[in-house]
Amino acid sequence: MPSELVGLQRLLYQALQVLTTPPEDPVLRFAVYSAIVLAGLTLLILIQVLVLTELASRRERRRLAFTGHWRPQLAAWSVEHGDALPWPPRGRQEEIWFMLLWLRLRRQVRGQSQQRLNALFEGIGMSGRVVRLLRGRGVHRRLLSLSCLQYLANDRYWADVLPLVNDANPVVALTAAQTLVAMNPERAMQRLIPLVELRRDWATPRLEALCRQAGPTAVSGPLLSRLGEGEEPPARLVALLAWAEPNRVAPWARRFLAGSVEEQEGADVSLCAALSCLGQQRDPRDRPLLLSWLIADSPQVRLVAVQALRRQAVLEDAPFLLERLTDSSWWVRQAAADALVELPGIGDADITTWQHELKDRYGRDALTRAIAERRR
């Protein structure tokens, strides 16, 4: 038995000598060393994957435990104030989890529940931690903190949010603008309207959403002030007329439409916004101005002019609308047909006469469709 162990040891020693002795051929020696390095790298990657998997698993377990602890407390606070404030989350990771939980519930509740959740958020000192996140470089964390401040809607943090409106990232800048509007709509629009021309990376639908959030009262004053500064108002500003108070911006729209406006690609948006504004007013004095734009070069402008006239049209406007039934634009023909069948004092006999006298086949089709919808 001892001799067998000695023999086994001798074999192992010889095997190690063979493995540790590099081959004399340089190519084989390079191949051996390469294989050893690749094996080492593979082992390191395997260890890294195992470590990261374990860390992710532990983090997920911590998050589930955190959610299980805080979700019932947040739900209870949304119903009624507790006797004492809970301990705030510990560590940056738990703070992020708490903000996400709080935001999710804050979006779902209404009324007094919103105020109670806001009181809890500020009571445990989370508002100060949110402000600290604003000063970091992480885009996602800044967006998260801006969302929290937007729901808090407390202008105490105005000075912390205002610089982010000029951020190079348009998403961060727009979110900061929404937060300012939530804090103080009138004050925010005084700051944001002048930025409309400077921030070309703010899409018009996003600007319209800001105006909708702020409300017509907050939009009207700054918008009119900006429009009155130059002879040629920027199209992006005029496009926001629809979100201002019609009675306040109507005088400017009348002056704009009555002036010498060249129909260009950029001017179409301005013309449509001004015509739509006058249409909402339903002022009979605007009829001659609206009629003059029924023959505009742009089909989009003609369409908006017909729609604006439809709200205040009288029987005497029938010839102008009948002429639009032969328009080259399908949308203009349909709008003109709808306006004709809704004229005050119009009867079925008049509509039938128009239908028989109309020579344009597409115009007759539009009028037939409008008549069928009227009789439903």
N, C-alpha and C positions, 0 to 999 in steps of 0.2 A: 504493500500500500504506500509506504513512504517513497519507494522508487517511482511509482506512478505519478505522485505529486511533483517530484523533482523533474520528471520528464515533461509534465504539463507546463511547469514553470519555464523550463528551458525552451519549449515550443513557443510560449507567449513572448518570451524575451527575443527570440529570433524573429518572430512576426513583427514586433515593434521595431526591431532594427531594420527590417526590410521596408516598413512603412516610413520610417524617419530618414532613411537614406535616399536622397534624391537620385533619380536616374542620371546617368552620364550624358545621355542625349539631351541637348538644350530644348528641343521641341517637346519631348516627353516631360521634361522638367517644368516647362511653362504650362503644359496641359494639367499636370498634377497640381501646381500652385493655383491655377485658375479654378479647378474643381474645388479645392479647399476654400478659396475665397467665396465662390458661389454658394457652397454649403453653409458657410458662416453667415452670409447675407440672408439666405433663406431662413436660417434659424432665428436671426434677429427680427426679420419681418414677422415670422410666426409668433415670436414672443410679444412683439408690438401689437399685433392683432388681438392676441389673448388679453393683454393688459387693457387695451382700449375697450374691448368688449365688456370686460369686467367693470371698468369705470363707468361705462354707459349704463350697464345694468344697475349698478349702485345708484347712479344719479336718477334713473327712472324710478327706482324704489323710493328714493328720498322725495321725488316729486309727487308720487302717488300718495305717500304719507302726508306730505304738506297739503296737497289738495283735499285729502280726506279730513284734515284738521281744520282748514280754513273755510272750505265751502259752506259747511253748516253755519259757521259763525257769520259769514257774510250774508247768507240767506236770512238768518235771524235778525241781523241788524237792519236789513231792508224792510222788515216788518215792524220792528220797534227798537228803540234805543235800549242797549244793555245797561246793566247796573254799573259796570266798570269797563274801561277800554281794555282790549286784549293787548298782550305784549306784541310789539312790532316784529316783523320778520328779521332774522339774523343773517347777515351775509348778503353779498350782492346777488347771488343766484336766487335766493329766496325772495329778495325784493322784486326781482323780475317776475318770478312766478306769481307773487301777490298782485302785481300790477296787471298781469294778464287775466288772472281770476277776477279782479275787481272790474276791469273793463268789460269782460264778458257779461257779468251780471248787471253792470251799470247800463249797458245797451238794452237790456231786457225789461228793466223796471220803469215805472212812470210815477209822476206825482211826488208825494212826500218820501217815497222810498229812495228817490234820487238824492234828496237832501240828506237823508240819514246816511246813505253810503258816502256822500261827500264829507259829512261830518266825521265819520269813522276814518276816512282816508287822511284827513288833515289832523285828526286827533291823535293818531299813532305816529305822526311825524313823517308820513310818506311824501308829503308835498315837497319838503326840503330835499329829500333824496331824489325826487323827480327833477328838481331844478339842477341838481348836480349832474344828472345824466345829460342834460342839455349841453353842458360844457364839454362833453366828451367828443371823441371823433367817430364813434360807431354810429352809422346811419340808422340801423334798425333800433338801437336804444334811444336815439334822439326822436325818432318817429313815435316810439312807444311813450316816451315822456310827454311829447306834444299832445298825443291822444288823451292822456290822463288829464293834462291841464285844460284841454278843450272841454272835457266833461265837467271839470271843476268850475270852469267859467268864472274865475275870480281874477279881476283885473289887478290884484296885488302882484301878480307875476308878469305884468305887462312888460316891464323893462327887461326881463329875462328872455322873453319870447321875441320881442321886436327885432333884435339883430338878425335872427334867423330868416327873416323875410328876404334878406339880401344874400342868402346862402347860394352857392354855385349849383347845388343840387336842386332842380326844380321841384322834386317831390317834397323835400324838406321845406323849401320856401313856401309852397302852397299849403302844406299842413300847418305851418306857422301862421299863415294868413287866416286859415280857418279858425285857428285857436284864438287869434286876436278878435275876429268877428264874434266868436262865442263870448268873449270877455266883455266887449263894448262895441256894438255894431257901428254906431255913429262915428266914434273915434277911430275905429279900424278903417272904415271906408275913406276917411280923410287921408289916411296914410296909403291905402292900397290903390285908389283910383289913379294917382300920379304915376304909379309903377306899371300901369297897363301897357304903356308904350315902351317902357324900358325893358320889361321882362317878356321878350318875344317867345321864350320857352314856356310861357303859361298859355295853354290852349284856350280858345274862346269858350268851349263848354265848361271848362274849369272856372273861368271868370264868371260865367253866368251862374254857376252853382254858388260861388261866393256871394253874388248879388242876391240870389234867392235866399240864402241863409241870413244875410244882413237885413233884408226887407226893403220895400220901396222908400220908406221915409229916410233910412240911412243912406241910400244910394243917390237920391235925387239931388241934394245939395252939392256934394263933391263933383258929381258928374256934370251938372250944369255949369259949375264954376270952371271945370276943365274944358268943356266944349266952347265956352265963350272966350277962350284965350287966343284962338287963332282963326283965320279965315277958312282954312281947310281942316276940318276936324278929322282926327284919325278914325279910320273905319272901325277899329277895334273898340273905340270908345262909343261910337254911335250905335254899335251893335248891342250895347248894354241899355239902350233906351227902354227896351221892353220890360226891364226890371225896375224902372223908376216909376214915380207917380205920374200918370198920364196928364193930369191937369197942370202939373208943374213944368213938364218938359214939352207940352204941346206948342207953346209959343215959339220955342226954339225950332221945333220940327217944321212949323209953318214957314219960318224965315229960311230954313235950309232948303225946303222944297220949292219955295218961290224964287230962290236965287238961281244963279247960273251954275248948274251942276253938270259936269261932263260925265256921261255914262261910260265909265270904265269898269274894269273887273273889280277893282277895290271899292268903287263907289256904289256898286249894286247892294252891298250889305248895308251901307249907310242909308240908301234910299228906301230899302225894304223896312228897315227899323223905323224910319221917320213916318212912312206911310202907315205902318201897323199902329204906331202911336196915335195918329189922327183917327184911325178907324176905331180905336177904343173910346175915343172921346164922343163919338156919335153927334158931332156938332154940324148942323146943316150948313154953316158958313164954310165948311171945309170941302163941300161937294165940288165946286169948280176946280179946286186944286187937285182933288182926287181924279176927276174926269180928265184932267190934262195929262195925267201919268198913265192912262189906259193905253196910250199909243207909244209907250216907251220902247226903246230898242231891245232891252233885256226882257226875255219871257218871265224871269223871276220877278222883276219889278212890275210887269203887267199883272201877274198873278196876285201879288200882294195888293196892288191897287184895286183890283176887282173885289178881293176879300174885304178890304177896308170900306169900299163903297157899298158893299152888300149890307153892312150894318146900319146904313142910314139912307139907302136908296129910296127914291120915290118913283111914281109911275112915269114921270117925265124922263127918267134915266133909261127907260127900256130901249130906245134906239141905240144908245151907246153900248149897252150890254149885248144887244142883238148883233152888233158889229163884231164883238169879241167871240161870238159863236163860230166865226170863220178864222179864228186865230190859228197860227201854225203850231201853237203849243197845246197838247192834249189837256194839260192841267188848267190852262186858262179857259179853254172851252167848257170844261166841267164846272169850274167856279162860276163862269158867266151864266150857265144854265141853272145852277142852283140859285143864283141871285135873281134870275128872271121869275122863276116860279114862286119866289117868296116876296115879290113886290106887293106892297099894300094896295088893296083894291083890285087886284088882278083876278080874272075869272077863267074858268076852263075854256070858254069860247075864245078869249084872247090868246091863250096858249095854243089852242088848236089852230088858230089862224096863223100864228107865227110858225108853227110846225109845217103847215102846208106851203107857206110863202118862202120858207128857207130853202135855198138851192144847194147849199153846202151839205153833202151827205154826212160828214163827220159832225157838223153842227147839229143836224137833225138827230143823230144818234145820242149826242150829249143831252139834248132837250128831252128826248124820249126817256132816257134814264132818269133825269130829274123829275119828270112827270110821274113816272112809276113810283119813285120814292115818296113823292108828295101824297100819293093816293094810298099809301100803306096805312 
